[in-house]
Amino acid sequence: MNDLGKNVPAGWYDDGTGGQRYWDGQAWTDHTAPGAAAATATAPIAMDLADAAVYGPADASSEASPKSFIATWLFALFLGFFGVDRFYLGKIGTGIAKLLTLGGLGIWVLVDLILVLAGAQRDRQGRNLDGYAKHRKLAWIITGVVLVLSLIINVVNAAGRADDAGASAPAADSAPAAETDKDADAPAEPAAPTIEDPAVVESAFGKEVESDMWWYAVVLDNPNADHVFPSAAITIEAVDANGVILDSGNEYTTILQGRTVVVGDFISVGSGTIAKLDVRGPTAAAATSSPAAETGSFSVSDIATAEEFGWLTVSGKVTSAFSKDQELVKVSVIARDAAGTIVGSDYTFIDRLPAGGTAQFESSLWNLDGVPAGAVFEASATL
């Protein structure tokens, strides 16, 4: 197959055998696709899979997109957490998903920004963004400057907070003299209770049907009846058989007494295969005293399922025992097979759960092809 020339934009082209092959603007890649009767030799046919399922095949009647590369890049850089770049490109479905997940907790934002800068992002019809070749170098430079400035600002702020904390700490020898004059015969104070680290009691993972994404689920147990772990950082690493970390997920949640379920997705595993999960979380030093009788809790009831068009919806209700309203309560849903093994997971959010009140939830991203017959669903809520 002959080269097309350096002035031919990236896109899908006829490979001369009735199929399609991707030209990256410099050379042919290994990406191929079946030929399409309606596509011309210069019409791009690539489209994000998530949006192709909603909008159908790309319109090959026009090579140039009316959507601006500059606008898409700026939206991805500054408003990516809200999915504005995908809404602008007409990708409403993934735009909503990106908005609801706050840009995939930052991971999706970074992926989309790289796609735009690399010229791989397309509009809803699969067409190249206008002005990429002209402005890509400037976009790379400005993006690098913005990222470096953000890093510097974060480092300076962290150093400032550390200095403030050190200045506000009381001196070791500033205790009142009266402390040394206590009655020697006074009864000794009871020993502080022993605090244990949260333990991982169960974990599972699996590959999504017809997707490169993987799901994961981790069940933690907090054995400390009178302590919780507020805003705990939990890192879940996907590791292959050779010990290589393929991807990682970061969760931030309050670990209450008893069991806490953490679920999420890996989106950057690529062609690798996950062999195990490595989970790292808070230690006993991060625990905060919270007597069990005073700590709030959540309870889940009325779990039900419904099937439609090859998809399964799981719904239920969450009741709060907290004394204050709770916002953005995460509901983690897991599926177990007949043997009790976790075979799938998903999550959704409740915007506001009133103090002592109840709110319903619905998880509707379950592909029936990936759910075994007779599966049982469980749900739990976390802060």
N, C-alpha and C positions, 0 to 999 in steps of 0.2 A: 504493500500500500504506500503510495507516495505521500510526502509531507505536504500540508496545505499551504505553508508559508507563514512567516512570522506575523503578517498583518491580518491573519484570519482570527477572529475572536474565539475564545473557548466555547465549546458546545458539542452537541451530538451530531455526527455526520454519517452519511452512507459509507459503509466500509467496502462497497463494491461487490458484496456477495449477498445482498438482500437484507443485511443486518445493520445495526448502528454501532458506532464506536466513538469514544469521547476524546476530543482534541482539547488540550489544556491551554492552548494559545502558543505553545512552543513545540510540543511533540505529541504523538498518540500515546494514550495511557492504556492500561489493561482492562478498563471498564468497557463492557459490551452490553448490548440490549437487542432484543428482537426488532426487526424492521417493522415500520408502521406504514400502511398503505397511504394514509393521509399526510405523512411527513415528507417534506422536500429534503434535498441533499444538504441544505444549510439551516434547517429548522431545528432548534434545540428541543429536546424532549425530556430533559431531566426535571424532576419535581420532587419536593419533600414528600416522603411516603405518607406522613401523617395527614398532609393536606390533600394528597392525591386521592385518598380514600373518601374525602368529602366533596372535592370539586371535579373529580374525574380526570381523564387524560389531558395532557398539556395541549394548548392550542398552538399548532405548528405553523400558523399562517403568517406569523410575524416574528422576526428574529430580535428586534430591538424592543425593549420594554419602555413604557412611558414613566416608569418608576425610577427615581433618581438614586444613584449610588451614594451621593453626598448625604441626602436626607436619610436613607436607610442606615448608613454608617453612624450618623449622629444620633439617631434614635436608638440604635443598638448599644452605643457607648454610654449615653446618659440616661436613657429611659428603658433600657433592656429589662429591668426587673418588672416592668409593667407590661411587657410584650408589645410595646408601641411599634417596634420595627416590623413585627409580623402582621399587626393590624394594617400598617401602611402598605405592605406588600399584598394585602388581600387574603392572607392566611388566617382567617378568623378562628378556625378550630384550634390550631396550635397557639394562636395569640391568647385565647381565653385560658388554655391550659397553662401557658407561661405566666399569665397574670395571677391565676389562682395559686400557683406554687412559688410566687415571688421569684420568677426566673429560675425555677429548679434550684432554689436556695443558692443562686449565684453560678451554678455549674452551667445551666442552659444559657445564661447571659454570656459567659465566656465563649462557649461553643459557637453561638450565633455571631458574636463579634469576629471571631477568627474566620468563619465562613464568609462574612461580608468582606473582610480585608483580603482574603485569598481569592475573591472573585467567584466563589462557589455558590453564593446565595442567589436565588432566582425569585422572580415574582410568582404570583399565583398560577400564571400560565406557563411557567418554566422558562421565561425569557431573561436574557442577560440584562443587568441593571445599566441604565444609561450613565455614561461618564466614568466608568470604572478605570479604563485604560488611562484616561487623562488625569484622574485625581488620586489614584491608588497610592502613589509614593507620598503625597502630602498627608493622606489619611493615616498611613503607617507611622509617619514621623509624629503627628499630633497625638495619636493614640499612645505611642511610647512615652511622650512627654507627660501626658495626663497620668499614666500609670506610675511613672517615677515620682511625680509630685504627690500623688496619693500615698505612695509608700513612705515618702519623707514626712508628710504631715502625720501619718499614723505613728511613725517612730517617735516624732517629737511629742505628740500627745501622750504616748505611753510613758515616755521619760518624765513628762510633767506630772502625770498621775503618781508615778513611783516616788518622785521628790515630795509631793504633797503628803503621801502616806507616811513617808519617813519623818517629815516635819511634825505631823500630828501625833505620832506615837509617843506616849509618856516615857520619860526616862526611868531606867530600872531602879534608880535610887531615890525616886521622888515619892515613894509610898509614905503615907503618914507615919510618924514615929509611933503613934498609938498602936500600930499593928504589931510592934515588937513587944508591947506591954500586955499582951493577952494573958489571961489567967492560965497558968500552966496546968491547972486541974480541969480546964474546960474539956468537955467530951470532944473526941476527934470527929471531924466531918466525915461523912460516908464517902467511900472511894467512888470516883467517877465511873460511870458504866463503860464497859468495853464496847467500842464501835467497830463494826465489821464493814469491809468493802462490799459494795453491791456485787452479786455473782451472776454470771451468764448461765442460765439453766437450760436454755434451748436456743438453737439457731438453725436457719434453713435458707436456701436460695434456689433459684431456678431461672431458666430462660423464658422470656415471653414468646408466645406463639406468633409467628410471622413478624418478628422484630429482633433487632440486635440488642435490645435492652434486657437486663436481668433484674429480678426482684430479690429482696432479702427481708428476713424477719428475725428479730432477736428478742428473746424473753429474758428480762433481768429480774432478780429478786433482791429486795432490800430487807434484810432480816432485822433491822433496827426498829423496834416498835415506836421509839420516841425520837427518831431522827429522820430527816429527809435530806435530799441532795438537790438544792434549787439550781435551776439553769445549768444542769450538768451537761458537759460536752462529751458526746459519745462518738467515737470514730469506728466505722465498720470497713475493713479492708478486704477486697476480693483478691485471693491469692491462687495462682495456678499450681500444678503439680510440681513445678520446679522451684517454688517459693517466690516467684515473681509477683509483685503487687500489680494487678491489672487496673484497678480503679478503687476509689474509696468514697464512702458516704459519711457526712457529718451531720449529726442530730443534736439538737439542744432541747432538753426537756427537764422538767422537775421530776425526780424519782421519788415518788411517795412510798409509804410503807407497803410492803407486799410486792406484788409483781407488776412490772411495767413492760409493755410491748412496744418495740420500736421497729417500724417498717419503712422501706424506701426502695429506690431504684438505682442501679448502676447503668449509666448511659455511654460509658467510654471503654467498655471491655473489648470491643472490636471483634476480631476473629479468635481471640483467646478463649479458654475454657476455665471456668472457676472450679477449683478443687476444694477449697475451704474458705471460711471466714475467720479473720482475726479481729477481735473486738477489744477496744481500749476505752475505759471509762473512768469516772472519778474514784478516788480512794477515800478511806475513812476520814482523812483530814479535811475533806470538803463538806462533811456532814454538818447540818444545822439542827439544833435542838427544836423539836416540835412534838409535844406529847400526843400520843395517838388519840386521846379523847378530844383534843382540840383541833387536830389536823382535818381538813376537809377531804372529801373523796368523791369518786364518780361511780355510778352503777349503770349497767346497760341492760335493757330489756326489750322484749317484743321484736327479736331479730326475725326477719322474714326474707324470702327470696322470690324473684319473679324473672321469667325468661321472655325474651323478645328478640327476634331477628338474629339469633345466634349469640346473644349477649345476656349476661346474668346481672341482675341488680340485687344488691344486698342492702336492706334498710333496717332501721331500729330506732330506739330512743335512749337518750342519755339523761340521767337525773343527777343533779349536783347536790352535795351535802356541804358545800362551802358557804360561809357567811357573807361572801361578796360575789357580785357578778363576775363571771370569767369570760374572757374574749379569746377568739381563735383557738378553741379547744380542738386538738387533733384527735380524730377517731381512727384507730388502726384496726383493720379487718384482716383476719387470717382464715384460711380454709384448711381443714384437716381431712385426710382420707380415712377409710374404715379402720386402719391400724393406728390412727391418732397422729400420724406424721403431718407436719405442715407442708402443704403442696401449693400454696399461693398466698399472696398478700396484696393489699391495696390500702389507701388511706384517703380521708376526706376531712373537712373542717366544719365546725359549727361556729358561726360568727360571734354569737353571744349566748351564753348559758346563764340565765338568771340565778341568783342565790336561792338555793332550795327548790329551783324550778327544773323543768324538763324540756328538752328540745330533740327533734328527730334528725336523723342523718340518712344519707343515701350514698352508696358506693356503686357506680354503674360501669366500671371498666373491666368487667370479668368476661373474658372470651370463653365460651362453653367448651371449645376444643381443648383448653388447658385445665379444665376442672373435672376430676374423676367423678363418676356416678356415685351418688350417696355421700358426697362431701358435706361436712358439717362446718358451719361458719361461727366464728367467735369475734367479738369486738371489745375494745377497751379504749378509754379516753385518757389523754394526758394533757398537761399544761405546756 
